[in-house]
Amino acid sequence: MKNIVLFASGGGSNAEKIMEYFGKKDEFNVVGLFTNNPNAGAINRAKSYNVPVFVFNREELNGDFVLKNVQNLNPDVIVLAGFLWKFPSNIIAQYPDRVVNIHPALLPKYGGKGMYGIHVHTAVLENKEEETGITIHYVNDNYDEGNIIFQATVKVSDCTSPQEVASRVLALEHEHFPRVIEEFLSK
């Protein structure tokens, strides 16, 4: 059995797609969802899949609370599915090359601190990009600088709003993220 731990800060649609995908597979188990947001939509999504939820503050993330709870779940991979805080070095060090993130652009473009969600899609539109996409990458101590695992692209030259770009990118995330995680765990 391969254990998956999720981190999310918001609505949790990617987390839900991952829970749904792996809920149909006997050899994988989503064992916990961690969130920094006590009002995150991801919480109810996790509860509907009977996945334990851990809510924490910044001090608990950077201290021992989150690390100890993650260790108790014995993860084979830690997946950042819309987690907006900088991920702590102590967890990255404990799980080298086992913490992965999804970014809503084709890194190295539109990455770094403050580049998430609608901010990314607005920048893509303002720069009149022909295409954008998703990047699934390893997490290191710098925002969006870990080695790339997978990228997929989508045409956006005909988009007229950041929300339209976001919708196309989210469809790519839902299509590819669970499958790439499975491939990662099957190595």
RAVEN-V515054 format. One record per pair of residues at least 24 apart in sequence whose ideal C-beta (glycine too) atoms are under 8 Angstrom apart, sorted by the first residue. I is the first residue (numbers start at 1). J is the second residue. Records with the same first field share a line. If there is no record, write none. Layout:
BEGIN
I: J + J
END
This chain:
BEGIN
1: 27 + 28 + 29
2: 27 + 28 + 29 + 76 + 77 + 185
3: 29 + 31 + 73 + 74 + 75 + 76 + 77
4: 28 + 29 + 30 + 31 + 75 + 76 + 77 + 79 + 181 + 185
5: 30 + 31 + 32 + 33 + 34 + 70 + 73 + 75 + 77 + 78 + 79
6: 30 + 32 + 33 + 34 + 42 + 46 + 51 + 78 + 79 + 81
7: 33 + 34 + 35 + 78 + 79 + 80 + 81 + 83 + 87
8: 33 + 34 + 35 + 40 + 42 + 80 + 81 + 82 + 83
9: 35 + 36 + 37 + 40 + 42 + 82 + 83 + 84 + 85
10: 37 + 40 + 41 + 42 + 82 + 84
11: 40 + 41 + 42 + 82
12: 40 + 41 + 42 + 43 + 45 + 46 + 81 + 82
13: 45 + 82 + 170 + 174
14: 81 + 82 + 102 + 173 + 174 + 177
15: 42 + 45 + 46 + 81 + 82
16: 42 + 45 + 49
17: 173 + 174 + 177 + 178
18: 79 + 81 + 177 + 178 + 181
19: 45 + 46 + 49 + 51
20: 49 + 178
21: 178 + 179 + 182
22: 178 + 181 + 182
23: 49
25: 182
28: 182 + 185
31: 73 + 74 + 75
32: 69 + 70 + 73
34: 66 + 69 + 70
35: 83
36: 61 + 83 + 84 + 85
42: 81 + 82
58: 85
61: 85 + 88
62: 88 + 90
66: 91
67: 91 + 94
70: 94 + 95
76: 185
77: 181 + 184 + 185
79: 181
80: 139
81: 177
84: 116
86: 113 + 143
87: 139
89: 141
92: 139 + 140 + 141
97: 138
99: 138 + 139
100: 136 + 137 + 138 + 139 + 149 + 181 + 184
101: 136 + 137 + 138 + 139 + 144 + 146
102: 134 + 135 + 136 + 173 + 177
103: 134 + 135 + 136 + 137 + 144
104: 132 + 134 + 166 + 169 + 170 + 173
105: 132 + 133 + 134 + 135 + 169
106: 131 + 132 + 133 + 134 + 135 + 151 + 153
107: 135 + 137 + 144 + 148 + 151
108: 144 + 145
111: 135 + 143 + 144 + 145
112: 143 + 144
113: 143
115: 143 + 144
117: 166
118: 162 + 163 + 166
121: 162 + 163 + 165 + 166 + 169
122: 162
124: 156 + 162 + 165
125: 156 + 159 + 161 + 162 + 165
128: 157
129: 156 + 157
130: 155 + 156 + 157
131: 155 + 156 + 157
132: 156 + 165 + 168 + 169
133: 169 + 172
134: 169 + 172 + 173 + 176 + 177
136: 176 + 177 + 180
149: 180 + 184
150: 176 + 180
152: 176
END
